[in-house]
């Protein structure tokens, strides 16, 4: 056995072995319980980052552990290869998206294999391949035939540099989530999926996602945004039109003094048309088109509006209410119209103050009298109705239902439920995506492509336009087609492509059998493997990806493709990988290799200015605080890199990168190697101890107990809590005890107990650091791969110790240790502690103020 640990030799050896033996190939085996573990797949950017390493290492530990526990494990990997990320990266690197994507897939695959992840690479998928997107085109047609996919004109978020529509969730502070440029509003015909058909089910089932973090289900509930209230119709003065509003506060209707419409509301321009206000309205709409009016930013905006020149009528009071277009009214909420009650809504209050609009108090708190003229803020708490006709004096909660009932009886409105969630706009005016399989015919309208003609192939040799726009509308061979219904030769293929979130909304189902050619899925495989038992990914996907995946699973269920409604049984959202930022006055953020250490401190390599360390932030290119995984693998190897990512923090917490920490992980693995090297001759050819714990004594018995306790502890930490850091810490304690066995090798049964402990240690480490574990297991002479071994089993009788070590402190500082019988009483421990010379000298005759005893663990003497 080589006395030195050489990861560069070991790791490539065992990676080759796993690939040659298909060690992680997954097949249906109904004799075993199944376990499907999945990490969110990456888009092929060209290089993995430390966030990938952490995410995938967590999943790999779970997959390897479950395999050792006797489960039939599915652990696949693939590529989220379509969409704007890949296309924009290709453009910025002056290459074609197809060439960029496929070359990056190969590069990243090499990196992932180098980390030793236990993927079934035979189930690899790439969403940009036609044998994948063919089936979402097929499902699109099925959804269209059922009215679940439809096209309509809509106001959309438009990014000019990216030449595409963005979902609300893809707009961050008014800017495109990918290119960072200003987003504006634009009217376009768009394709939508009717996700609102399943909105109540999606909401209610959040209560049953007990294996998900509560923060994620809360985010989904808030995004769905169910509201109970009333729809109210306001007549427009001198017009046959009405304005319909949804409000959760019909009890405040008597206090509504003006109306606010979303700038995109179809009535805004028509109400101002031909009036003196028309020019002002158009100027306002142009200005608002570039504001970030997303839900997360709307409350921070200064309230602005413009009078349309029109009035509507309050159905309860007959009051003429001026109609404004206002930036805080959103089309995606309710009806895009807000009945404004400035005395009882803070946004309305601020708007009324700015534009000098009337305020009327209609809810008074008990025992107080509010004056609309002197109010400093809106009153939003419960109370009793005033100035509200026949409803005056009612508790406002009771009045909500009473007024809604009155409106229904008079034909002025109705009780209603509304949701924040809107139908999913899936059209993208970009090239690198799945073509939408629809055809526009002057005679037949919009008709689907024939099923037998699928897939509608994306021409991978098409060249992007200079501005990055899609070439598809200019490609006659792609665009000009024959109508599949009437044969019209002048029909036109739809040139939009699908949102990349469509691909990621069902890939986990396709993994069950990605080779199926007879349909979208292989039902036998899906029924066996689904749902995913453990899904792992960032909390940033809590709304978009996870909600769309839940919806798409229901669509496939309704089509008879799957028998489940929820795709993911358990969800783990891992924390970010963070590191300090480093800056200098001239060059701002610096890479760590741009810093030189001097006697006076770190300085910038370029300008010699002092370098300042900033706060911990998520690793990113812009902050230059990232760590290149390849450099870590070159220097330390995969196992050390994996071990640090697992040991530095619990999975759900942020991980603070530490050079000292990864060096510590490296030292630990070297120590493990040295232990087996040290004991190799002693245990070679010996059997692992399987006798009674009572036949052992002293340190040998202590080691046997510790090994069994460690098996129990590590298994529980992985199984119940995914607390990999404490599991690894327990193995470290076992390793330390093995080091203390100096001179005990000749004791009866010592070689067998040491072998049992080393075998246990190696098996316990296998999910975390598989390469070194394989190599060490090979040295132990078992003749099999550690990846094929069962998880070790502990002995209950070996867990009960007859003796424990009690730490003795004086004024909180360690001053001695006592080996005591289990469950010794305080007086006995105190007596022996005070007689211990090491303890006595620190008490030095001083009176005892307090004695604190933690049974079997600690005695603290305060003097």
N, C-alpha and C positions, 0 to 999 in steps of 0.2 A: 504494500500500500504506500503510495506517494505520501510523504510527510507534509507536503504543501498542498493547500487548497487552490486549484487552478480552474476557476469558473469558465474561462474561455475555451478550455478543452472539454470540460464535462458537459456544458450546456448544448453545444452543437451535437455532441454524441447522442444525447438522450432525445433531443428534438428529432433527429434522424430516426432513432429507434421508434418513437411514437408514430411517426409518419409511415414508416415501413410496415409496422404491425397494425396500422389503423386502430390504434389504442382507444380512440374516442368516437369511433363510428357508432351511430345510433340506429337501431332497428326496433321495430315493434316486438316486444317480448312480454306477453301477458302473464308470464310466471313471476314477474317482478313488479313492484310498485314503480310507476313512472315518476320522473321529476324533470320538469322543463324549466331551465334557468336561462335567462336572456338579459343581455345588456343592450341598451339602445344603440343601434348600429350607427357608424360614423358616415358622414359624407366624405368622399375621397379628396381631401385637401392636399395630399402629398406627403404630409408628415403627421405622425401622431404627436400629441402633447402629453404633459404629465397628468392632465385631467383624464385623458383616455387611459393612461397606464393605471391610474387609481381605480377608475370605474371597472375596467376589464379584469383587473386583479381581484377585486372584490367578488365579481361573478365567478372567476375561476376557482377561488377557494371554495365557494359554495358547491360548484359543480363537482370538483374533485372529492370533497367531503361526502356529498350525497352518493357518489359512485362507490366510495369505500364503505358506505353504510348499507349497500346492497340495492340501491335504486338503479333503475334503468334511466340513464340521464340523456336528455337532449340539450346540447349546448352549441348552438349554431352562430355563425357570423356572416355578415354580408355588407352591402354598401348602399347607402342612401344617395344614389349617384346622379339623379336628375335635379334640376332646379337652379335657381339663381346663384347660390354659393359657388357651385362648380362652374357655371357659365361666366360669372363675373371674374373669377380667378383666372379662367382660361383667357379672357379678353385682356386682363391686366398683364398676363404673361405672353401675349401675342401668339397664342396657339389656338387650335380648334378644341371646343369643349369635349368632343369624343376622344381625341388623342390625349388631351389633358387628363380626362377622367380615367381612361383605361391604364395609362402609365402610372397614375397615382395609386390606383388600386393595387397594382403589382408592387409598388414601393411600400405601401402601408402594410400589405400582406406579409412582406418580408419582416417588417418591424414587429408585427404582432406575433409571428411565428418565433421570432427571436426571444420574445418574452415567455415562451413556453405555455401559452394558453391552451387549454384542453378543448379546442373547438373541433367540431365535426366539419372539417373543411369540404367534405363531399356534399354538404348541404349549402354551400356558399351561393348566394344570390347577389345580383346587381340589378337595381331597379331600372337602369337604362337599357337593359336587354329586352328585346321584343318578346321573348318567351315569358317575361314577367308582365310587361305593361299591356300585352295583348288581353290579359284577363281583366284588368281594370277597365279597359275599353269595352269588353263584353258586359261587365257589370253596369257600366255607365248606360249602355243601351237598355238593359233591363230596367234600370231606374227611370230612364226617360219614358219607357213604355208604361210605367206605373205612375207617372207624374211626379216622381221623386227627384228628377233632374229637370230643370227648366231654365229658360232664358228670358231675361227682362232687362230693360234699361235701368240703370242705377247710377247714383252718385258713388264714385269710387275714389280711393286714394291713389293718385297717379304719381309715379316717379319718372321724371323726364330722362335723367341719365340712364336708368335701368330700363326705360321704355316698357313699363309694365304696371299692372294694378298690384296694390299691396293690401293685405288684410289689415284691419284695425290693429291687430296684435303685432303687425310688422312695422308699425309706425312708432318711433320712439322720439319723444319731444319734437314732433313735427318733422322728423327726418327719417329717411329710409334706413331700415335696420341693417342693410348691407353696405350701401355706398355712402350713407351719411348726408346725402343731399336733401334739400327741402322738398316736401311732398305737397302736392296741390290736389284740389277736388276737380273731378272731371266726370261727365256723363258718358257712359258706355253701355253697350249691350253686353251682358255678362251671363255666364252659366252659373247656376246655383244648385246645391244639394239641399233638399228640404230637411235639414237637421231638426227643425222645429216640430216636425211630426213626432219626434221621439223625446221632446224636451222634458215632459213630465216624468217619463220613465227614467231618463238620464238623471234627473234631479232626485227622484225618490230612491233610486238604487245607490246613491251616495251613502245612504245610511247603512247599506250592507257591505260596503267596502272596508271591512274591519281590518284587513291586512294592509291598508294604505295609511300613510301619515295623515293625521288629522288636518294639518295645514294644507295638504293637497286637496282633500275633499272639501274643505272650507273654500278654497280658491275656486273650485269647480262650482260649488253652490252659488257663490257670489257672481261668477261669470254668467251662469244661467239666469240668475237674478229674478226670481219669481216675485211678483207684486200683486196683491189683491186690492181691488178698488172699484172704480166705476168709469164707464165711458159716458161722456157728456157732449151733446151737440150744441154748438153756439151758432145761431143764425148770423149771417153777415149782412150788414146794413146795405140796402139797395142792391142785393145780389141773391140769386137763387142758391148760391153755394153755402155750405156750412163748414165750420171748423170742428172737427171731432178731437177731443182730448181724452187721455187716460189720466186719472189721478187716484192716488191712494188716500187723498184727503177730501172726499166730497163734503165733509163737515165744514170746510172753509169756503164753500162755493159762494156764500153771501158776501165774502170779503174779496172776491176776485175783481180787480179793477182794470187790468189790461191783459192782453194776450201776447205771447211770444211764440214765433214760429222759427223752426230751424232754418238757417239760410238755404238749405237744399229743398225745403218744403215746396211742392209744386204750386202753391197758392201765392208765394211771395212775389213773383214777377207779375202774375196776373192781377193781383190786388193793387199794385202800384202803377200798372200800365196806364198811360195817358194822364197820369196825375203829376203834380209838381214834384212829388217825391221820387219819381221814377229814376232820375239821374243819380240821386243820393243812394237809392237802394242798390243800383248796379255797382257804384263805387264801393259800397260796403261789402257786397258779395265778392268782389274781386279781392278785397283785402282779407276777408275771412277765409278765402279758399286756401291760403297758405298757413293758416294757424293750425297748431296741433290741438285739435279739439277731441282727442281721444279721452276715454273715460278716466284714465289715470291723471290727465293733465287739466281737465276742464275746470276743476275747482280753483286752480291756481291762476287762471286767466282773469284779467280785468274784464268785468262785465261790460259788453258793448252791444249797441243795437241801433236800428234805424226805423223810423216810423214809416209804414207802408202807405199811409194816406187813407187807410180803410178802418172801419169800426165793426166790431161784432157785438152781440147783445147777450148780456148775462141772463140765462133763462129763469133765474129766480128773482132777480131784482129789476130786470128791464134796463139796467144801466148800459150806456154805450161805453164799450171798452176799446181803446185804441189798440190796433194790431201792429206789433213790431216784428222785425226780423232780429234775432238776438244770437250772439255767439255761444251762449250757454245752453241753448236748446239743441238737442241732438235728434236726428232722424231715427237713430237706432233705439231710442227710448220711447215707448208708448207709440204715439202717432206722429211725433215730430212737432207737436204743438203743446204749449204749457200755459194753462190758465194760471195767471200770476196773482198771488195773494201776498202782497208785500208785508203785511203785518204778521204773517205766520210762516214765512219761508225766507231764509237769510239771503239767498241769491236774488229773490224777487225784491227783498228789502233794499239791497245794495243797488240794484238796477233802478228802483223807484227813486232813491235818493239822487242818483246821478242825473236822471231825466225829469225830476220834479213831478212824479206821478202820485196819485192819490193812494192813501193807506187807510184801511178801515179795519178796526178791531172787531173780530167776530167770536173770539174765544178769550174768556177772562179766567185767570186763576182764582181759586176759591179765596175769598177774603181780600182780594185786591181789585183795583180798578186801573186798567191800562189806558193810557192816552196816546192815540196814534201820533199826535204832533210832537210828543216828548220822548217817544220810544227811541232808545239807542241801538236796539237790535230787535230782530223778529222774535216773537214769543212762540215757541214750538212745543212747549210742554202741554200736558193734559189740562182740561178746564171745563167751563160751562159756556154754552153758546149765548151770545148777545147779538143784537142787530141782525137777527136771523129769522124774522117773521114768526111763523107758527112753531118753529123749532127752538126759539129762544128759551133758555133755561135748561135745555137738555145737556146731559153729560156728552162731551164731544165724541167719545167712543160709541155711545149708543146712537148718536146723530149720524154717524157715518153710514150705518145700515139704513136708518130711517130715510135719509135724504136720497140714497141710491134707490130705495124702493119707490119713493115719490116720483123720481125722474123716470123710472121704468113705467109707472102707471100713467104718466102724462105723455109718454112717447118722446121724452127729451133725452133719454139715455138708458143705461142698463148697468147692472152689476157685471164686473169683468175681472179677468185675470190676465196679466201680461207678463212677458219675460224679456229680460235684457238680451238674451241670446237671439241672434238673427240667423237666417239661412246662410249657409257656408258658400261664399263666392269662390269658385274654383278656377275661373278663367285667368290665364296669364298670357300676356302678349309677348312671350319670349319663345326662343327657339328650343332650348335644351329642356324638353319635357315630353310627356306622353301626349301625342296628338288626340284631340277630342274627336271621336268617331262620328261626326255629324256632317250632313251635307245640306246646303241651301239651294233650293230649287224655286224658280219663279212660279212654277205651276203647283207644286206640292207643298211649298213652305219648307220647314226644317224636317228632314227625315234622317233616320240612322243609316249608317253603312250596313251592308249585309253582313250577317254573322260570319258567313263563309269567307268573306274578304278580310277578316281580321287576321293579324294586326294591321292597323293603319301605321305603316312604318315611318318613323322619323328619318328623313334622308341624312345620314351621318356625314355625307360629303358636302353638305350645303355650307357655304361660306357666310359668316355673319357680316352684316352691314357695318360701315365704318363707324357709325354712332353706337354700335352694339345692338341695334335693333334686330328683330327676327327677320330672316330671309324668306320665311315660308310664304308670306303674301305675294312675293315676287316670283315664286317658282311655279310656273305654269304646269309642269308635269305633276306637281303635288296638289296644286290648288284646283285646276280644271278637271272635272270628273263628270261622269254620266250619272244622272239621278238614278238611284237604285230602285225607285218606285215607278217612274214613268218613262225612263230612258232618255230624258232631256239631256243632250250632249253639252249644254252650256251651264250645267249645275256647278256649284263652287263648294269645295271642301272648307270646313271651318279651319282657320289657321291659328286659333288659340291653342295653347297647351294647358294641361292640368297643373294645378298647384302641387308642388312637391309633397305636401302633406297628404295627398291622396295615396302616394306610394307607401308612405310610412304608416298608413292607417290599417294595413292588412298584411304586411310582410311577415309578421310573427305567425300568421296562419299558413302562409305559403311555405315557411320553413319546414312544416310538418312533412311535406313531400314536395320539394321544389322541382321534381322531375315529371310531375303529372302533366300529361299532354292532352288528356281527354276532358279536362275541365279546369275551372279556376282552382279547385282544391281536390285532394283525394280524401273523401269523407272518412274512410276507415282510419287513416293516419291522423286526421284532425280530431276525430272522436277519441282516439287513444291519447294524444299528446296535449290537447288543449283542455283547460286554459293554461296559460303560462303560470307556473307555480311561484316563481320569483322573478320580478322585473326590476331592473336596476338602471337608473339614469338621473339626470339633473332635474332639480325642482323647476328650472326655467321652462320645462316642457309640461308643466302641470295643467295648463289650459289648452294650448293648441294641440299638441300631439296626443295627449292622453284623452282629451275629450273627443277628438275626431276618431281615435281608435275605438273608443267605446261605441260611438255612433255607427261606425262602419261595420263593427261586429254585429250590431243589430240589423243593419241592412242585409248582411250576408245570412243572418238567421232568418229573416223574413223571406229571403229567396230560397230557403231550404238548404243552404250550403253548410251551415254549422248548427249545432244543437245547443249552443251556449249564448248568453247575452253579454257577459262581462269577460273581457279577454285576459285580465291580469288578476290573479288571486292575491298576491302580495306585491307591494311596491316598496323599494328602498331608494330614497333620494340621497345620494352621497353628497358630502360637502365639497367645496372648492379646494383647489390646491393654491396656497397663497405664499407670497414671499415679499420681503421688504423691497421697496423701490429705492433706487439710488439716483441722485441728481447732482449736477454741478450748475453754477450760475449761467454758464455760456451754452452748454450743450443739453441742458435739461435732463431728461431721463437717460440713464446710461446702462448699457449691458455690464454685467459683472466683470467680463474680461476687458472692459475699457477702464478699469480701476486699478491703480497701483498702490500698494501698501507702503507707506513711508514711516519714519520715526515719529513724525508729527501727525500721522493719521492717513486715511485714504485720500488720494488725489486723482483727478481725471487724467487719463493717459494722454489725451489730446492737448489740454491747455494747462495742466498742473494745478487747476483750481481745487480747493477743498471739496470733498464729496460729502453730501448730507444724506443720511439714511432716512427714508420716509416711512409711512405706515405700511402695515401688511395689506397687500391687495391681491386679488385674483391674478394669477399669472396671465400675461397677455403680451402680444407683440408691441402694442402701443406703449406700454409701461416698461418694456425691456427687462422685465423681471422673471422671465421664463427660464426653465431648465430644459436643455435638449435631452430627451430620453436616450438618444443614440450615444451621447457622451457618457451618460451614466452607465449604459450597458458596456461600453468600451472599457471604462475604468473599473467598475465594480462587478459587472455581470447582472443577469436578469434576476437571480434569486435575491441578491442584496437589495436591488431596486424595489422588487416586490415587497420584501420584508419591511423596508422602511415605510412604504406607503401604507402598509397594514398596521404597523406598530405605532406610528406617530400620532394617530388620533382615531377615535371610533368612526365608523363609515359615514354616519350622518352629520358629523362635525367637519368644519373646515380644517384642512391639514396645513400646518405651517412648515414650509420647506426649511430644512436645516442641514447644512453640510456636515456638522458634527453628528447629527442623527444618522445620516447614511453611513458615515464612517463607523459609528457604533454598531450598525447592523452588519457591516462587513467584519468587524472584530468578532461579533458573536458567531457568525458562520465559520470563521476560522477556528474559533474555540471548539465548536461542535466537531469540526474535522479532526482537531488535535486529540479530542477525547477518544474518538474511535481508534485513531492511530496509536494512542497510548495503551489502550486496552486490547488492541487487536490480537496480539499473541495470547493473552490470557483467556479470551472468550472464543477464539477460533476453534471450531469443532465441538464446543460445548452447547448444551441445550438450554433454552430459556427456562428459568425457575418456575415451577408450577406447584410447589409444595405448600405446606401450611405456613402461615405467617408466624405461628407460635414456635416453629422450628428455628426461627432466626432470632438474632439478638443484636444489640448495639447499633452501629451505623449501618450494618447490612440490613437489619430489620427496618431502620428508618428510611433507607433508600427504597426498599420494596414498598413501604407504605407511601412514600412520596411519589413513586412512579404510578401507583394505582390512583392516588388522589389526582395526579396531573391528567391522567386519562379521563377521569370524571369531569374535572374542571374544564379542560379544553373542549370536550364534547358538548358540555352544557353551554359554554360561551358561544360556540358556533351555532348550535342548534336553536337555542332559545333567544339569543340577543344579538348575534353577529358581532360580538365584542371581540374582534380579532386581536386587539391590542392586549387585552387581559389574558387571552388564551396564550399568546406568544410569551407574555411575561411569566405565565405558569411554567412553560417549557424552559425558560431561562433559569428559573429556580431549580428545576430538576438538573439542568446542566451544571449549575453551580454546586449542587450536592454531589454530583458525580466527581467533580474536581476535588472535593474534600475527602474522597475515599482513600487517600494516600495511606498506605500501610495496612489497609483492610483486605487486600486482595487474597491473602492467605487464609482468611476466616472461612469456616465451613459454609458452603453454598455461595460464597462471594462471587465466583466467576459466573454462576448461573443467574444470580440476582442482577449483577452488572449487565449481563447480556439482555435479560428481560428489560431492564431500564433503558438500555441503548436502543433495543428494538422498538420499544414504546416511543421513545423520543423521536426516532427516525420516522415512524408511521405518523405520529402527531404533527410533525413538521411537513409531511408530504404535500398537503393542500397549499401550504404557504410558500414553500421553497422546493418545488418538485425535482429540480435537476440534482441538487446536492443530495436529496433524499434517495433518489434512484441510485446514485453512485455509492452512497454509504450502504444501502440495502444490498447492493451487489457484493460489497466487501464482506457482508455478514454471511454470505454463502447460501442464501435461501434458494437462489436459482430462478426467481421470478421477479417481475417488474413490480415496484412498489405501487404503481398506478392500478395494479390488478389485485392488490391485497385488501383485506377487510379492515375496517376500523378496529383498533384494539379494544378489548373488553376488560373492564376493571373488576376486581374482586371486592365485594362488600365487606368481607371480614378483614381485609387489609386496610380499610379506611379508618377503622377505630383504633386510635392510638392509646396506649397505656400511659404515656408520658408526653408532656408538652413543655415547650420552652417559654418561660414567662420573662418578658423584658422588664428590667428594673430601671426606673428613671429617678433622678433627684432634681427637683425643680424643672422637670420637662426634658432633661438631658440624659442620654443613655449612660448608665454607670455600671451595669452588670446584667447577666442573664442567669436564670435559674432553671434547671431541669426538674420539673415537679410532676407528681402523679396527676393524672387527668382530674379536673374539677376540684382541685385543692381549694380549701376555704381561705378567706382573706387573712385571718389571723395566722395561719400556718405559713402562708407566703410572706407576710409581713415580718414574722419572727426570723425566718431564714434570710430574708433580705437584709435586715438590720445586723445580722451576724456576719454577713459577707464583708471581708476586709475592703474589697474594692468599692463597696457602697458606703461603708462606715466612714471612710476617710473624707467623703464629700459631705457627710452630715456633720462631722466634726463636733459632736456634742450639742449641737443646736436643737432647740425644742421643735417637735413636729407640729406644723400648723394643720396639715390635712394629709390624708392618705386616700388615693383613688385607685380602686382595683377593678380591672376588667378581666373577668374570669377566663383563665387559660391563655391570656394574652399579655396583660400589662399591669404593673404596679408602679404608680407615680407617687413619690414621697415629696411633699412640699415643706420646706423648712424656712 
